Amino acid sequence: MSRMEIAVSFLCGTDIVVAIKEASRLARQLDVAYVQFNFNEISVSVSQNPDIIEMEKGFDYALKKENPSFVCG
């Protein structure tokens, strides 16, 4: 696996779980370490095999924080 991270963006209205699944699929397809995107002002980095449920929980937690930063999985 590459040690590279690539950045993508998703169209408005995309569900976070759909975005995580698509980013994971792309990471596997391109054989990169992470696919990174911003979602509701939160930076999200998705690996080739993330725990989607945990990532969704982490994203929900970040949304509730006063100063959200990132979710990685």
PDB file of N, CA, C, O and CB in Angstrom:
ATOM      1  N   MET A   1       0.839  -1.181   0.000  1.00  0.00           N
ATOM      2  CA  MET A   1       0.000   0.000   0.000  1.00  0.00           C
ATOM      3  C   MET A   1       0.885   1.247   0.000  1.00  0.00           C
ATOM      4  O   MET A   1       1.927   1.301   0.654  1.00  0.00           O
ATOM      5  CB  MET A   1      -0.955  -0.003   1.219  1.00  0.00           C
ATOM      6  N   SER A   2       0.445   2.210  -0.732  1.00  0.00           N
ATOM      7  CA  SER A   2       1.120   3.498  -0.823  1.00  0.00           C
ATOM      8  C   SER A   2       0.999   4.249   0.502  1.00  0.00           C
ATOM      9  O   SER A   2       0.083   3.997   1.285  1.00  0.00           O
ATOM     10  CB  SER A   2       0.534   4.339  -1.978  1.00  0.00           C
ATOM     11  N   ARG A   3       1.898   5.142   0.738  1.00  0.00           N
ATOM     12  CA  ARG A   3       1.842   6.001   1.923  1.00  0.00           C
ATOM     13  C   ARG A   3       1.229   7.354   1.548  1.00  0.00           C
ATOM     14  O   ARG A   3       1.450   8.355   2.230  1.00  0.00           O
ATOM     15  CB  ARG A   3       3.264   6.192   2.537  1.00  0.00           C
ATOM     16  N   MET A   4       0.475   7.372   0.478  1.00  0.00           N
ATOM     17  CA  MET A   4      -0.096   8.590  -0.078  1.00  0.00           C
ATOM     18  C   MET A   4      -1.522   8.804   0.429  1.00  0.00           C
ATOM     19  O   MET A   4      -2.248   7.853   0.716  1.00  0.00           O
ATOM     20  CB  MET A   4      -0.079   8.536  -1.609  1.00  0.00           C
ATOM     21  N   GLU A   5      -1.900  10.078   0.532  1.00  0.00           N
ATOM     22  CA  GLU A   5      -3.273  10.455   0.834  1.00  0.00           C
ATOM     23  C   GLU A   5      -3.748  11.340  -0.309  1.00  0.00           C
ATOM     24  O   GLU A   5      -3.019  12.224  -0.757  1.00  0.00           O
ATOM     25  CB  GLU A   5      -3.388  11.188   2.227  1.00  0.00           C
ATOM     26  N   ILE A   6      -4.960  11.106  -0.778  1.00  0.00           N
ATOM     27  CA  ILE A   6      -5.515  11.967  -1.821  1.00  0.00           C
ATOM     28  C   ILE A   6      -6.748  12.673  -1.276  1.00  0.00           C
ATOM     29  O   ILE A   6      -7.411  12.164  -0.372  1.00  0.00           O
ATOM     30  CB  ILE A   6      -5.867  11.148  -3.099  1.00  0.00           C
ATOM     31  N   ALA A   7      -7.050  13.827  -1.815  1.00  0.00           N
ATOM     32  CA  ALA A   7      -8.202  14.611  -1.376  1.00  0.00           C
ATOM     33  C   ALA A   7      -9.291  14.555  -2.439  1.00  0.00           C
ATOM     34  O   ALA A   7      -9.020  14.642  -3.637  1.00  0.00           O
ATOM     35  CB  ALA A   7      -7.796  16.078  -1.088  1.00  0.00           C
ATOM     36  N   VAL A   8     -10.516  14.410  -1.979  1.00  0.00           N
ATOM     37  CA  VAL A   8     -11.681  14.405  -2.863  1.00  0.00           C
ATOM     38  C   VAL A   8     -12.745  15.304  -2.246  1.00  0.00           C
ATOM     39  O   VAL A   8     -12.588  15.773  -1.119  1.00  0.00           O
ATOM     40  CB  VAL A   8     -12.228  12.949  -3.086  1.00  0.00           C
ATOM     41  N   SER A   9     -13.810  15.541  -2.969  1.00  0.00           N
ATOM     42  CA  SER A   9     -14.950  16.263  -2.410  1.00  0.00           C
ATOM     43  C   SER A   9     -16.219  15.552  -2.849  1.00  0.00           C
ATOM     44  O   SER A   9     -16.256  14.879  -3.879  1.00  0.00           O
ATOM     45  CB  SER A   9     -14.958  17.764  -2.862  1.00  0.00           C
ATOM     46  N   PHE A  10     -17.247  15.716  -2.046  1.00  0.00           N
ATOM     47  CA  PHE A  10     -18.535  15.092  -2.330  1.00  0.00           C
ATOM     48  C   PHE A  10     -19.580  16.161  -2.593  1.00  0.00           C
ATOM     49  O   PHE A  10     -19.481  17.282  -2.094  1.00  0.00           O
ATOM     50  CB  PHE A  10     -18.974  14.183  -1.167  1.00  0.00           C
ATOM     51  N   LEU A  11     -20.564  15.806  -3.367  1.00  0.00           N
ATOM     52  CA  LEU A  11     -21.650  16.730  -3.689  1.00  0.00           C
ATOM     53  C   LEU A  11     -22.516  16.980  -2.467  1.00  0.00           C
ATOM     54  O   LEU A  11     -22.644  16.124  -1.592  1.00  0.00           O
ATOM     55  CB  LEU A  11     -22.504  16.184  -4.840  1.00  0.00           C
ATOM     56  N   CYS A  12     -23.108  18.168  -2.419  1.00  0.00           N
ATOM     57  CA  CYS A  12     -24.030  18.503  -1.335  1.00  0.00           C
ATOM     58  C   CYS A  12     -25.142  17.467  -1.272  1.00  0.00           C
ATOM     59  O   CYS A  12     -25.633  17.007  -2.303  1.00  0.00           O
ATOM     60  CB  CYS A  12     -24.618  19.922  -1.527  1.00  0.00           C
ATOM     61  N   GLY A  13     -25.531  17.108  -0.075  1.00  0.00           N
ATOM     62  CA  GLY A  13     -26.608  16.149   0.112  1.00  0.00           C
ATOM     63  C   GLY A  13     -26.141  14.719   0.261  1.00  0.00           C
ATOM     64  O   GLY A  13     -26.946  13.830   0.539  1.00  0.00           O
ATOM     65  N   THR A  14     -24.835  14.480   0.079  1.00  0.00           N
ATOM     66  CA  THR A  14     -24.307  13.130   0.253  1.00  0.00           C
ATOM     67  C   THR A  14     -24.339  12.771   1.733  1.00  0.00           C
ATOM     68  O   THR A  14     -23.974  13.589   2.578  1.00  0.00           O
ATOM     69  CB  THR A  14     -22.861  13.016  -0.313  1.00  0.00           C
ATOM     70  N   ASP A  15     -24.770  11.564   2.051  1.00  0.00           N
ATOM     71  CA  ASP A  15     -24.797  11.065   3.421  1.00  0.00           C
ATOM     72  C   ASP A  15     -23.378  10.707   3.858  1.00  0.00           C
ATOM     73  O   ASP A  15     -22.590  10.220   3.048  1.00  0.00           O
ATOM     74  CB  ASP A  15     -25.738   9.836   3.544  1.00  0.00           C
ATOM     75  N   ILE A  16     -23.041  10.941   5.132  1.00  0.00           N
ATOM     76  CA  ILE A  16     -21.691  10.668   5.618  1.00  0.00           C
ATOM     77  C   ILE A  16     -21.312   9.197   5.457  1.00  0.00           C
ATOM     78  O   ILE A  16     -20.164   8.899   5.126  1.00  0.00           O
ATOM     79  CB  ILE A  16     -21.572  11.075   7.077  1.00  0.00           C
ATOM     80  N   VAL A  17     -22.239   8.276   5.682  1.00  0.00           N
ATOM     81  CA  VAL A  17     -21.925   6.848   5.544  1.00  0.00           C
ATOM     82  C   VAL A  17     -21.627   6.511   4.084  1.00  0.00           C
ATOM     83  O   VAL A  17     -20.711   5.739   3.804  1.00  0.00           O
ATOM     84  CB  VAL A  17     -23.097   5.975   6.069  1.00  0.00           C
ATOM     85  N   VAL A  18     -22.374   7.069   3.172  1.00  0.00           N
ATOM     86  CA  VAL A  18     -22.122   6.867   1.743  1.00  0.00           C
ATOM     87  C   VAL A  18     -20.751   7.418   1.383  1.00  0.00           C
ATOM     88  O   VAL A  18     -19.998   6.783   0.645  1.00  0.00           O
ATOM     89  CB  VAL A  18     -23.222   7.545   0.884  1.00  0.00           C
ATOM     90  N   ALA A  19     -20.424   8.601   1.905  1.00  0.00           N
ATOM     91  CA  ALA A  19     -19.118   9.213   1.623  1.00  0.00           C
ATOM     92  C   ALA A  19     -17.978   8.339   2.157  1.00  0.00           C
ATOM     93  O   ALA A  19     -16.972   8.152   1.473  1.00  0.00           O
ATOM     94  CB  ALA A  19     -19.039  10.627   2.245  1.00  0.00           C
ATOM     95  N   ILE A  20     -18.126   7.811   3.356  1.00  0.00           N
ATOM     96  CA  ILE A  20     -17.098   6.944   3.942  1.00  0.00           C
ATOM     97  C   ILE A  20     -16.925   5.686   3.099  1.00  0.00           C
ATOM     98  O   ILE A  20     -15.799   5.282   2.810  1.00  0.00           O
ATOM     99  CB  ILE A  20     -17.463   6.567   5.398  1.00  0.00           C
ATOM    100  N   LYS A  21     -18.027   5.070   2.705  1.00  0.00           N
ATOM    101  CA  LYS A  21     -17.950   3.844   1.894  1.00  0.00           C
ATOM    102  C   LYS A  21     -17.299   4.114   0.541  1.00  0.00           C
ATOM    103  O   LYS A  21     -16.464   3.332   0.087  1.00  0.00           O
ATOM    104  CB  LYS A  21     -19.352   3.249   1.687  1.00  0.00           C
ATOM    105  N   GLU A  22     -17.676   5.216  -0.104  1.00  0.00           N
ATOM    106  CA  GLU A  22     -17.085   5.536  -1.408  1.00  0.00           C
ATOM    107  C   GLU A  22     -15.607   5.870  -1.275  1.00  0.00           C
ATOM    108  O   GLU A  22     -14.805   5.482  -2.125  1.00  0.00           O
ATOM    109  CB  GLU A  22     -17.827   6.707  -2.059  1.00  0.00           C
ATOM    110  N   ALA A  23     -15.238   6.585  -0.219  1.00  0.00           N
ATOM    111  CA  ALA A  23     -13.836   6.929  -0.001  1.00  0.00           C
ATOM    112  C   ALA A  23     -13.010   5.668   0.268  1.00  0.00           C
ATOM    113  O   ALA A  23     -11.884   5.547  -0.213  1.00  0.00           O
ATOM    114  CB  ALA A  23     -13.699   7.920   1.174  1.00  0.00           C
ATOM    115  N   SER A  24     -13.564   4.746   1.024  1.00  0.00           N
ATOM    116  CA  SER A  24     -12.873   3.483   1.300  1.00  0.00           C
ATOM    117  C   SER A  24     -12.671   2.674   0.023  1.00  0.00           C
ATOM    118  O   SER A  24     -11.596   2.124  -0.214  1.00  0.00           O
ATOM    119  CB  SER A  24     -13.660   2.656   2.326  1.00  0.00           C
ATOM    120  N   ARG A  25     -13.711   2.610  -0.791  1.00  0.00           N
ATOM    121  CA  ARG A  25     -13.611   1.895  -2.067  1.00  0.00           C
ATOM    122  C   ARG A  25     -12.539   2.529  -2.951  1.00  0.00           C
ATOM    123  O   ARG A  25     -11.755   1.820  -3.582  1.00  0.00           O
ATOM    124  CB  ARG A  25     -14.974   1.892  -2.799  1.00  0.00           C
ATOM    125  N   LEU A  26     -12.502   3.847  -2.996  1.00  0.00           N
ATOM    126  CA  LEU A  26     -11.507   4.542  -3.806  1.00  0.00           C
ATOM    127  C   LEU A  26     -10.094   4.308  -3.266  1.00  0.00           C
ATOM    128  O   LEU A  26      -9.158   4.130  -4.045  1.00  0.00           O
ATOM    129  CB  LEU A  26     -11.813   6.042  -3.851  1.00  0.00           C
ATOM    130  N   ALA A  27      -9.937   4.309  -1.950  1.00  0.00           N
ATOM    131  CA  ALA A  27      -8.619   4.049  -1.350  1.00  0.00           C
ATOM    132  C   ALA A  27      -8.106   2.665  -1.747  1.00  0.00           C
ATOM    133  O   ALA A  27      -6.929   2.500  -2.068  1.00  0.00           O
ATOM    134  CB  ALA A  27      -8.692   4.165   0.191  1.00  0.00           C
ATOM    135  N   ARG A  28      -9.001   1.668  -1.722  1.00  0.00           N
ATOM    136  CA  ARG A  28      -8.603   0.318  -2.144  1.00  0.00           C
ATOM    137  C   ARG A  28      -8.283   0.285  -3.630  1.00  0.00           C
ATOM    138  O   ARG A  28      -7.282  -0.299  -4.044  1.00  0.00           O
ATOM    139  CB  ARG A  28      -9.710  -0.696  -1.825  1.00  0.00           C
ATOM    140  N   GLN A  29      -9.133   0.911  -4.426  1.00  0.00           N
ATOM    141  CA  GLN A  29      -8.963   0.895  -5.877  1.00  0.00           C
ATOM    142  C   GLN A  29      -7.643   1.554  -6.296  1.00  0.00           C
ATOM    143  O   GLN A  29      -6.952   1.051  -7.182  1.00  0.00           O
ATOM    144  CB  GLN A  29     -10.140   1.606  -6.553  1.00  0.00           C
ATOM    145  N   LEU A  30      -7.294   2.673  -5.660  1.00  0.00           N
ATOM    146  CA  LEU A  30      -6.076   3.395  -6.007  1.00  0.00           C
ATOM    147  C   LEU A  30      -4.873   2.956  -5.171  1.00  0.00           C
ATOM    148  O   LEU A  30      -3.749   3.397  -5.410  1.00  0.00           O
ATOM    149  CB  LEU A  30      -6.298   4.880  -5.840  1.00  0.00           C
ATOM    150  N   ASP A  31      -5.115   2.095  -4.198  1.00  0.00           N
ATOM    151  CA  ASP A  31      -4.081   1.584  -3.301  1.00  0.00           C
ATOM    152  C   ASP A  31      -3.333   2.714  -2.601  1.00  0.00           C
ATOM    153  O   ASP A  31      -2.102   2.755  -2.589  1.00  0.00           O
ATOM    154  CB  ASP A  31      -3.099   0.714  -4.074  1.00  0.00           C
ATOM    155  N   VAL A  32      -4.112   3.636  -2.014  1.00  0.00           N
ATOM    156  CA  VAL A  32      -3.539   4.726  -1.233  1.00  0.00           C
ATOM    157  C   VAL A  32      -3.881   4.515   0.240  1.00  0.00           C
ATOM    158  O   VAL A  32      -4.814   3.785   0.574  1.00  0.00           O
ATOM    159  CB  VAL A  32      -4.060   6.106  -1.732  1.00  0.00           C
ATOM    160  N   ALA A  33      -3.116   5.162   1.113  1.00  0.00           N
ATOM    161  CA  ALA A  33      -3.327   4.992   2.547  1.00  0.00           C
ATOM    162  C   ALA A  33      -4.662   5.601   2.992  1.00  0.00           C
ATOM    163  O   ALA A  33      -5.419   4.974   3.733  1.00  0.00           O
ATOM    164  CB  ALA A  33      -2.172   5.628   3.328  1.00  0.00           C
ATOM    165  N   TYR A  34      -4.943   6.822   2.536  1.00  0.00           N
ATOM    166  CA  TYR A  34      -6.168   7.512   2.950  1.00  0.00           C
ATOM    167  C   TYR A  34      -6.768   8.311   1.802  1.00  0.00           C
ATOM    168  O   TYR A  34      -6.070   8.765   0.896  1.00  0.00           O
ATOM    169  CB  TYR A  34      -5.886   8.436   4.134  1.00  0.00           C
ATOM    170  N   VAL A  35      -8.074   8.464   1.873  1.00  0.00           N
ATOM    171  CA  VAL A  35      -8.803   9.415   1.041  1.00  0.00           C
ATOM    172  C   VAL A  35      -9.353  10.446   2.019  1.00  0.00           C
ATOM    173  O   VAL A  35     -10.058  10.099   2.967  1.00  0.00           O
ATOM    174  CB  VAL A  35      -9.961   8.715   0.172  1.00  0.00           C
ATOM    175  N   GLN A  36      -9.030  11.709   1.784  1.00  0.00           N
ATOM    176  CA  GLN A  36      -9.407  12.781   2.700  1.00  0.00           C
ATOM    177  C   GLN A  36     -10.461  13.665   2.047  1.00  0.00           C
ATOM    178  O   GLN A  36     -10.404  13.949   0.851  1.00  0.00           O
ATOM    179  CB  GLN A  36      -8.173  13.617   3.109  1.00  0.00           C
ATOM    180  N   PHE A  37     -11.430  14.096   2.862  1.00  0.00           N
ATOM    181  CA  PHE A  37     -12.432  15.052   2.384  1.00  0.00           C
ATOM    182  C   PHE A  37     -12.947  15.868   3.558  1.00  0.00           C
ATOM    183  O   PHE A  37     -12.852  15.441   4.708  1.00  0.00           O
ATOM    184  CB  PHE A  37     -13.604  14.325   1.666  1.00  0.00           C
ATOM    185  N   ASN A  38     -13.492  17.038   3.267  1.00  0.00           N
ATOM    186  CA  ASN A  38     -14.130  17.868   4.287  1.00  0.00           C
ATOM    187  C   ASN A  38     -15.630  17.658   4.183  1.00  0.00           C
ATOM    188  O   ASN A  38     -16.202  17.669   3.093  1.00  0.00           O
ATOM    189  CB  ASN A  38     -13.756  19.383   4.120  1.00  0.00           C
ATOM    190  N   PHE A  39     -16.251  17.469   5.326  1.00  0.00           N
ATOM    191  CA  PHE A  39     -17.684  17.200   5.375  1.00  0.00           C
ATOM    192  C   PHE A  39     -18.258  18.037   6.514  1.00  0.00           C
ATOM    193  O   PHE A  39     -17.945  17.793   7.680  1.00  0.00           O
ATOM    194  CB  PHE A  39     -17.986  15.660   5.574  1.00  0.00           C
ATOM    195  N   ASN A  40     -19.086  19.010   6.189  1.00  0.00           N
ATOM    196  CA  ASN A  40     -19.651  19.928   7.191  1.00  0.00           C
ATOM    197  C   ASN A  40     -18.557  20.547   8.054  1.00  0.00           C
ATOM    198  O   ASN A  40     -18.676  20.611   9.278  1.00  0.00           O
ATOM    199  CB  ASN A  40     -20.664  19.191   8.082  1.00  0.00           C
ATOM    200  N   GLU A  41     -17.494  21.002   7.401  1.00  0.00           N
ATOM    201  CA  GLU A  41     -16.366  21.678   8.035  1.00  0.00           C
ATOM    202  C   GLU A  41     -15.526  20.759   8.929  1.00  0.00           C
ATOM    203  O   GLU A  41     -14.736  21.244   9.739  1.00  0.00           O
ATOM    204  CB  GLU A  41     -16.870  22.836   8.847  1.00  0.00           C
ATOM    205  N   ILE A  42     -15.685  19.464   8.794  1.00  0.00           N
ATOM    206  CA  ILE A  42     -14.881  18.488   9.540  1.00  0.00           C
ATOM    207  C   ILE A  42     -14.020  17.733   8.542  1.00  0.00           C
ATOM    208  O   ILE A  42     -14.515  17.236   7.531  1.00  0.00           O
ATOM    209  CB  ILE A  42     -15.786  17.500  10.367  1.00  0.00           C
ATOM    210  N   SER A  43     -12.727  17.652   8.834  1.00  0.00           N
ATOM    211  CA  SER A  43     -11.806  16.917   7.974  1.00  0.00           C
ATOM    212  C   SER A  43     -11.924  15.423   8.288  1.00  0.00           C
ATOM    213  O   SER A  43     -11.814  15.008   9.441  1.00  0.00           O
ATOM    214  CB  SER A  43     -10.337  17.416   8.169  1.00  0.00           C
ATOM    215  N   VAL A  44     -12.149  14.627   7.245  1.00  0.00           N
ATOM    216  CA  VAL A  44     -12.338  13.181   7.399  1.00  0.00           C
ATOM    217  C   VAL A  44     -11.297  12.465   6.544  1.00  0.00           C
ATOM    218  O   VAL A  44     -11.150  12.768   5.360  1.00  0.00           O
ATOM    219  CB  VAL A  44     -13.793  12.748   6.994  1.00  0.00           C
ATOM    220  N   SER A  45     -10.577  11.517   7.137  1.00  0.00           N
ATOM    221  CA  SER A  45      -9.614  10.694   6.411  1.00  0.00           C
ATOM    222  C   SER A  45     -10.048   9.244   6.529  1.00  0.00           C
ATOM    223  O   SER A  45     -10.230   8.731   7.634  1.00  0.00           O
ATOM    224  CB  SER A  45      -8.162  10.894   6.956  1.00  0.00           C
ATOM    225  N   VAL A  46     -10.215   8.581   5.387  1.00  0.00           N
ATOM    226  CA  VAL A  46     -10.739   7.214   5.355  1.00  0.00           C
ATOM    227  C   VAL A  46      -9.672   6.280   4.797  1.00  0.00           C
ATOM    228  O   VAL A  46      -9.092   6.538   3.742  1.00  0.00           O
ATOM    229  CB  VAL A  46     -12.042   7.133   4.503  1.00  0.00           C
ATOM    230  N   SER A  47      -9.421   5.190   5.523  1.00  0.00           N
ATOM    231  CA  SER A  47      -8.452   4.192   5.084  1.00  0.00           C
ATOM    232  C   SER A  47      -9.130   3.178   4.160  1.00  0.00           C
ATOM    233  O   SER A  47     -10.307   3.317   3.828  1.00  0.00           O
ATOM    234  CB  SER A  47      -7.814   3.478   6.300  1.00  0.00           C
ATOM    235  N   GLN A  48      -8.384   2.178   3.756  1.00  0.00           N
ATOM    236  CA  GLN A  48      -8.919   1.155   2.865  1.00  0.00           C
ATOM    237  C   GLN A  48      -9.962   0.267   3.546  1.00  0.00           C
ATOM    238  O   GLN A  48     -10.884  -0.216   2.889  1.00  0.00           O
ATOM    239  CB  GLN A  48      -7.792   0.302   2.335  1.00  0.00           C
ATOM    240  N   ASN A  49      -9.825   0.050   4.838  1.00  0.00           N
ATOM    241  CA  ASN A  49     -10.758  -0.830   5.564  1.00  0.00           C
ATOM    242  C   ASN A  49     -11.182  -0.202   6.888  1.00  0.00           C
ATOM    243  O   ASN A  49     -10.795  -0.690   7.949  1.00  0.00           O
ATOM    244  CB  ASN A  49     -10.113  -2.209   5.821  1.00  0.00           C
ATOM    245  N   PRO A  50     -11.961   0.862   6.844  1.00  0.00           N
ATOM    246  CA  PRO A  50     -12.347   1.540   8.088  1.00  0.00           C
ATOM    247  C   PRO A  50     -13.472   0.802   8.804  1.00  0.00           C
ATOM    248  O   PRO A  50     -14.194   0.005   8.205  1.00  0.00           O
ATOM    249  CB  PRO A  50     -12.777   2.979   7.797  1.00  0.00           C
ATOM    250  N   ASP A  51     -13.603   1.079  10.080  1.00  0.00           N
ATOM    251  CA  ASP A  51     -14.769   0.639  10.842  1.00  0.00           C
ATOM    252  C   ASP A  51     -15.826   1.721  10.629  1.00  0.00           C
ATOM    253  O   ASP A  51     -15.801   2.759  11.290  1.00  0.00           O
ATOM    254  CB  ASP A  51     -14.433   0.419  12.396  1.00  0.00           C
ATOM    255  N   ILE A  52     -16.734   1.479   9.724  1.00  0.00           N
ATOM    256  CA  ILE A  52     -17.692   2.504   9.299  1.00  0.00           C
ATOM    257  C   ILE A  52     -18.575   2.967  10.452  1.00  0.00           C
ATOM    258  O   ILE A  52     -18.866   4.158  10.563  1.00  0.00           O
ATOM    259  CB  ILE A  52     -18.563   1.974   8.166  1.00  0.00           C
ATOM    260  N   ILE A  53     -18.999   2.058  11.300  1.00  0.00           N
ATOM    261  CA  ILE A  53     -19.849   2.428  12.439  1.00  0.00           C
ATOM    262  C   ILE A  53     -19.087   3.352  13.387  1.00  0.00           C
ATOM    263  O   ILE A  53     -19.631   4.358  13.843  1.00  0.00           O
ATOM    264  CB  ILE A  53     -20.335   1.163  13.196  1.00  0.00           C
ATOM    265  N   GLU A  54     -17.831   3.016  13.686  1.00  0.00           N
ATOM    266  CA  GLU A  54     -17.022   3.863  14.566  1.00  0.00           C
ATOM    267  C   GLU A  54     -16.731   5.214  13.931  1.00  0.00           C
ATOM    268  O   GLU A  54     -16.704   6.231  14.624  1.00  0.00           O
ATOM    269  CB  GLU A  54     -15.713   3.164  14.914  1.00  0.00           C
ATOM    270  N   MET A  55     -16.514   5.236  12.622  1.00  0.00           N
ATOM    271  CA  MET A  55     -16.273   6.510  11.950  1.00  0.00           C
ATOM    272  C   MET A  55     -17.514   7.396  11.998  1.00  0.00           C
ATOM    273  O   MET A  55     -17.412   8.606  12.200  1.00  0.00           O
ATOM    274  CB  MET A  55     -15.849   6.274  10.496  1.00  0.00           C
ATOM    275  N   GLU A  56     -18.679   6.792  11.814  1.00  0.00           N
ATOM    276  CA  GLU A  56     -19.919   7.569  11.881  1.00  0.00           C
ATOM    277  C   GLU A  56     -20.106   8.135  13.289  1.00  0.00           C
ATOM    278  O   GLU A  56     -20.505   9.289  13.441  1.00  0.00           O
ATOM    279  CB  GLU A  56     -21.137   6.694  11.483  1.00  0.00           C
ATOM    280  N   LYS A  57     -19.823   7.335  14.315  1.00  0.00           N
ATOM    281  CA  LYS A  57     -19.913   7.814  15.699  1.00  0.00           C
ATOM    282  C   LYS A  57     -18.929   8.951  15.937  1.00  0.00           C
ATOM    283  O   LYS A  57     -19.274   9.954  16.562  1.00  0.00           O
ATOM    284  CB  LYS A  57     -19.644   6.666  16.691  1.00  0.00           C
ATOM    285  N   GLY A  58     -17.698   8.795  15.437  1.00  0.00           N
ATOM    286  CA  GLY A  58     -16.687   9.837  15.589  1.00  0.00           C
ATOM    287  C   GLY A  58     -17.094  11.117  14.890  1.00  0.00           C
ATOM    288  O   GLY A  58     -16.857  12.214  15.397  1.00  0.00           O
ATOM    289  N   PHE A  59     -17.708  10.977  13.724  1.00  0.00           N
ATOM    290  CA  PHE A  59     -18.169  12.149  12.988  1.00  0.00           C
ATOM    291  C   PHE A  59     -19.280  12.851  13.762  1.00  0.00           C
ATOM    292  O   PHE A  59     -19.266  14.074  13.896  1.00  0.00           O
ATOM    293  CB  PHE A  59     -18.659  11.751  11.582  1.00  0.00           C
ATOM    294  N   ASP A  60     -20.243  12.082  14.271  1.00  0.00           N
ATOM    295  CA  ASP A  60     -21.327  12.668  15.059  1.00  0.00           C
ATOM    296  C   ASP A  60     -20.785  13.388  16.291  1.00  0.00           C
ATOM    297  O   ASP A  60     -21.266  14.462  16.650  1.00  0.00           O
ATOM    298  CB  ASP A  60     -22.326  11.585  15.480  1.00  0.00           C
ATOM    299  N   TYR A  61     -19.781  12.791  16.938  1.00  0.00           N
ATOM    300  CA  TYR A  61     -19.159  13.422  18.105  1.00  0.00           C
ATOM    301  C   TYR A  61     -18.475  14.733  17.699  1.00  0.00           C
ATOM    302  O   TYR A  61     -18.615  15.744  18.387  1.00  0.00           O
ATOM    303  CB  TYR A  61     -18.135  12.460  18.764  1.00  0.00           C
ATOM    304  N   ALA A  62     -17.745  14.717  16.599  1.00  0.00           N
ATOM    305  CA  ALA A  62     -17.053  15.919  16.128  1.00  0.00           C
ATOM    306  C   ALA A  62     -18.036  17.036  15.792  1.00  0.00           C
ATOM    307  O   ALA A  62     -17.741  18.210  16.014  1.00  0.00           O
ATOM    308  CB  ALA A  62     -16.201  15.593  14.903  1.00  0.00           C
ATOM    309  N   LEU A  63     -19.196  16.679  15.262  1.00  0.00           N
ATOM    310  CA  LEU A  63     -20.213  17.685  14.950  1.00  0.00           C
ATOM    311  C   LEU A  63     -20.699  18.406  16.201  1.00  0.00           C
ATOM    312  O   LEU A  63     -21.037  19.589  16.152  1.00  0.00           O
ATOM    313  CB  LEU A  63     -21.393  17.038  14.239  1.00  0.00           C
ATOM    314  N   LYS A  64     -20.732  17.688  17.322  1.00  0.00           N
ATOM    315  CA  LYS A  64     -21.254  18.249  18.571  1.00  0.00           C
ATOM    316  C   LYS A  64     -20.217  19.065  19.338  1.00  0.00           C
ATOM    317  O   LYS A  64     -20.572  19.829  20.236  1.00  0.00           O
ATOM    318  CB  LYS A  64     -21.770  17.140  19.452  1.00  0.00           C
ATOM    319  N   LYS A  65     -18.940  18.909  18.992  1.00  0.00           N
ATOM    320  CA  LYS A  65     -17.887  19.656  19.679  1.00  0.00           C
ATOM    321  C   LYS A  65     -17.917  21.115  19.266  1.00  0.00           C
ATOM    322  O   LYS A  65     -18.339  21.450  18.159  1.00  0.00           O
ATOM    323  CB  LYS A  65     -16.509  19.051  19.386  1.00  0.00           C
ATOM    324  N   GLU A  66     -17.468  21.976  20.160  1.00  0.00           N
ATOM    325  CA  GLU A  66     -17.414  23.402  19.847  1.00  0.00           C
ATOM    326  C   GLU A  66     -16.391  23.701  18.765  1.00  0.00           C
ATOM    327  O   GLU A  66     -16.605  24.579  17.929  1.00  0.00           O
ATOM    328  CB  GLU A  66     -17.091  24.203  21.095  1.00  0.00           C
ATOM    329  N   ASN A  67     -15.284  22.977  18.778  1.00  0.00           N
ATOM    330  CA  ASN A  67     -14.208  23.221  17.828  1.00  0.00           C
ATOM    331  C   ASN A  67     -13.848  21.897  17.147  1.00  0.00           C
ATOM    332  O   ASN A  67     -12.823  21.300  17.475  1.00  0.00           O
ATOM    333  CB  ASN A  67     -12.961  23.847  18.538  1.00  0.00           C
ATOM    334  N   PRO A  68     -14.668  21.430  16.209  1.00  0.00           N
ATOM    335  CA  PRO A  68     -14.415  20.128  15.595  1.00  0.00           C
ATOM    336  C   PRO A  68     -13.146  20.143  14.768  1.00  0.00           C
ATOM    337  O   PRO A  68     -12.794  21.160  14.169  1.00  0.00           O
ATOM    338  CB  PRO A  68     -15.591  19.712  14.727  1.00  0.00           C
ATOM    339  N   SER A  69     -12.461  19.011  14.739  1.00  0.00           N
ATOM    340  CA  SER A  69     -11.222  18.949  13.977  1.00  0.00           C
ATOM    341  C   SER A  69     -11.308  17.891  12.890  1.00  0.00           C
ATOM    342  O   SER A  69     -11.566  18.223  11.734  1.00  0.00           O
ATOM    343  CB  SER A  69     -10.041  18.664  14.900  1.00  0.00           C
ATOM    344  N   PHE A  70     -11.099  16.627  13.230  1.00  0.00           N
ATOM    345  CA  PHE A  70     -11.085  15.615  12.193  1.00  0.00           C
ATOM    346  C   PHE A  70     -11.527  14.268  12.709  1.00  0.00           C
ATOM    347  O   PHE A  70     -11.555  14.019  13.915  1.00  0.00           O
ATOM    348  CB  PHE A  70      -9.719  15.505  11.598  1.00  0.00           C
ATOM    349  N   VAL A  71     -11.873  13.404  11.775  1.00  0.00           N
ATOM    350  CA  VAL A  71     -12.221  12.017  12.045  1.00  0.00           C
ATOM    351  C   VAL A  71     -11.348  11.177  11.149  1.00  0.00           C
ATOM    352  O   VAL A  71     -11.226  11.463   9.957  1.00  0.00           O
ATOM    353  CB  VAL A  71     -13.749  11.728  11.806  1.00  0.00           C
ATOM    354  N   CYS A  72     -10.739  10.151  11.697  1.00  0.00           N
ATOM    355  CA  CYS A  72      -9.850   9.309  10.914  1.00  0.00           C
ATOM    356  C   CYS A  72     -10.148   7.852  11.201  1.00  0.00           C
ATOM    357  O   CYS A  72     -10.329   7.464  12.355  1.00  0.00           O
ATOM    358  CB  CYS A  72      -8.379   9.631  11.217  1.00  0.00           C
ATOM    359  N   GLY A  73     -10.199   7.047  10.156  1.00  0.00           N
ATOM    360  CA  GLY A  73     -10.455   5.624  10.380  1.00  0.00           C
ATOM    361  C   GLY A  73     -10.156   4.802   9.171  1.00  0.00           C
ATOM    362  O   GLY A  73     -10.320   3.582   9.198  1.00  0.00           O
TER     363      GLY A  73
END
